[in-house]
Amino acid sequence: MTNRELPIFYLCRIVASTEPLPDAVQASLLEATRQWGRACNRLDAALLPSLHPELIYESQTVLNPLRGSKEVSAYVARKFDRIAAAGDGMAVTAEIAHVDLPEAAGYPCLLARQGGKPVCLIKLKVDDAGLVERVDFLVVAPTPDCARGTGEFPI
């Protein structure tokens, strides 16, 4: 079964849990989310947070996930280069946000806008050491409209 075939509820459950995050994990996740947002806002992959060597990067618009920190870093760098080359009309902003769904309560994410329009939610998962072990780009379930921005744009 692919992500496109999964019920919305299930997709929310794999991205976030109903279990509240311990304070230390929540702080680590928020810091990693801020770092990823800073990298997006500056279009600089060198600013990405510390990545787990076996990182999984998945998007609802791509059939196969990327695996491995080197592969993901290289992919993000190429993506940032293309966005920068496209000019101001395709400018990206990333804002710290929260999703107003019970399954994601208390989990920070990024609300990404391109050309001023919400395009996706970026959800990270960190391990006990604070390394990013999973990145999900969500465009369909939940939609960017489900996010509540905090007004914080990491720079």
QUICORUR-V146222 format. One record per backbone hydrogen bond with DSSP energy under -0.5 kcal/mol. CO is the residue of the C=O (numbers start at 1). NH is the residue of the N-H. If there is no record, write none. Layout:
CO;NH
CO;NH
This chain:
2;5
2;6
3;6
7;11
8;12
9;13
10;14
11;15
12;16
22;26
23;27
24;28
25;29
26;30
27;31
28;32
29;33
30;34
31;35
32;36
33;37
34;38
35;39
36;40
37;41
38;42
39;43
39;44
40;43
44;47
45;48
50;132
52;55
53;69
55;68
56;58
56;135
57;66
58;137
59;62
66;57
68;72
69;73
70;74
71;75
72;76
73;77
74;78
75;79
76;80
77;81
78;82
79;83
80;84
81;85
82;86
83;87
84;87
87;90
88;91
91;115
91;116
93;113
95;111
96;150
97;109
98;148
99;101
101;104
102;105
104;107
106;108
107;99
109;97
110;112
110;122
111;95
112;119
112;120
113;93
114;117
117;114
120;112
121;123
121;138
122;110
123;136
125;133
125;134
127;130
131;127
131;133
132;52
133;56
134;125
135;58
136;123
136;138
137;60
137;139
138;121
142;141
143;146
144;147
146;100
147;149
148;98
151;153
152;96
152;154
